[in-house]
C-alpha cells in the first residue's frame, strides 16, 4: 500500500521520520504537496511549547503537561484489520529506525511482504483536549501574533499508532536475514516457518508508524 492509499483507507498519516520521542501534541507541518514535516521554520515542537513561549504557562505547568502526554496509555487499536500492509518501498521511505537498522544489514528488496501487526494506539483524552482548547482560546485572545505567526496554520498529533514489524521472506534467504538480526540489534518476538516462506516479527520499541493530525485552527475540545 502506498501513502495516498493508506491516507484514504485509514484517515491517518504515515510518519515520515518516526522516533520514540514523538508524543501526543507534537506539531506537524502538512504542506500542500509532499510528506508531513515534524520540523518547520518558527513552528514549536509541541503545542505546550507554544503556550510556554507565549507566557500563558510556566515551566512547572509545561513540564507536567508534557509528562501527561508522554504517559498516555497504549491500548489496542480498533481497526477492522489487525495488520496494515505496506509495499516495501513505502516502508523504507518512512525512515523508521527499526526498519533502518534492518536495511543497513539486509537487502529489503528480498522482502516479499511487509506489515505492521498487533496494532496499538495512544490517543489524546477528553480532559487533555478541553485543556488545550481553552489555552488556545486564551492564546488567541491575549497573544494573537504568537498564535497567528507560529501555530494557526499547523496541525497537532491527537493519536499515534504502533505495530510490530512483520516481514515475510523466501526461506532460501533465511540464513542471510538471521545473520543480520543480531547485527541490527533488533528484538525478534516470533518466527513462523512454512516450506517456502518464513515470517519474522520484531518489537516496535515504542516507535509509532502512523498518526492522526488535526488542524490547530479548527481544534475543538
C-alpha positions, -999 to 999 in steps of 0.1 A, spaced: 0 0 0 14 34 -9 10 66 12 -21 81 -6 -40 48 -4 -31 45 33 -44 80 40 -77 73 22 -83 39 38 -74 48 74 -77 86 76 -42 86 91 -8 99 80 22 77 79 50 92 99 79 101 75 107 101 101 95 84 132 113 82 166 105 73 202 102 109 214 72 117 191 43 121 215 7 132 215 5 170 210 36 171 187 31 198 160 32 189 123 35 210 91 14 194 64 23 210 31 0 211 0 25 187 -17 49 162 -1 51 145 32 41 160 66 71 176 83 80 175 120 103 205 116 93 238 101 106 274 104 91 291 135 69 260 145 73 248 181 79 212 187 48 206 208 15 225 214 25 231 250 58 247 239 37 273 221 18 281 254 51 283 273 67 306 246 37 329 248 39 331 287 5 317 293 20 287 311 50 285 334 78 259 334 62 237 360 29 235 342 47 230 309 67 200 323 37 184 340 16 188 308 43 171 286 47 143 312 10 137 310 12 134 272 42 111 273 24 87 297 -8 85 276 -18 48 278 -10 24 250 -42 4 241 -53 -19 214 -61 -1 182 -97 -5 170 -92 -13 133 -113 -37 114 -80 -53 103 -53 -63 128 -25 -56 103 -15 -28 79 3 -39 48 27 -16 30 48 -21 -1 85 -24 7 94 9 -10 69 28 12 81 11 43 118 20 36 107 56 29 92 60 64 127 62 79 115 42 108 146 35 129 137 -2 134 134 -6 96 166 14 91 186 -9 114 175 -39 94 181 -23 60 216 -15 70 223 -52 73 199 -69 49 186 -62 14 150 -52 20 143 -58 -17 142 -95 -8 112 -89 15 80 -105 -1 55 -89 23 58 -61 49 32 -54 76 26 -36 109 7 -60 131 -8 -63 166 -17 -27 163 -18 -4 194 -26 33 198 -22 63 221 -50 90 219 -54 124 234 -81 121 261 -111 144 266 -95 163 295 -64 170 275 -84 182 246 -105 205 267 -74 220 284 -56 226 250 -88 241 236 -91 265 265 -54 275 263 -57 281 225 -86 305 231 -65 323 257 -36 324 233 -58 339 205 -73 365 229 -41 377 246 -13 368 222 -27 368 186 7 374 170 22 343 186 -9 323 176 -11 336 141 26 335 133 35 302 148 7 276 150 -25 287 133 -16 270 101 -2 238 115 -16 205 128 -12 186 161 -10 149 166 -40 136 186 -34 99 180 -3 77 175 -3 42 161 22 14 168 27 -20 153 51 -49 155 71 -51 123 63 -83 103 82 -93 72 79 -124 50 109 -137 30 117 -168 9 131 -195 31 162 -197 9 174 -163 22 166 -171 58 202 -176 68 212 -142 54 184 -125 74 191 -143 106 227 -133 104 216 -97 101 192 -96 130 218 -95 159 239 -71 139 209 -47 136 202 -51 174 165 -59 167 142 -77 192 128 -107 174 95 -116 191 84 -146 169 92 -166 138 67 -187 118 80 -210 90 65 -229 61 82 -249 34 88 -219 11 85 -188 33 93 -175 68 76 -147 87 96 -127 113 80 -103 139 100 -76 156 91 -53 185 81 -18 176 103 -5 205 77 23 213 82 39 179 50 49 161 45 44 124 12 64 119 -6 94 133 -39 112 133 -35 150 129 -60 178 134 -57 215 124 -49 237 152 -71 264 137 -102 243 140 -93 223 170 -122 216 193 -120 202 228 
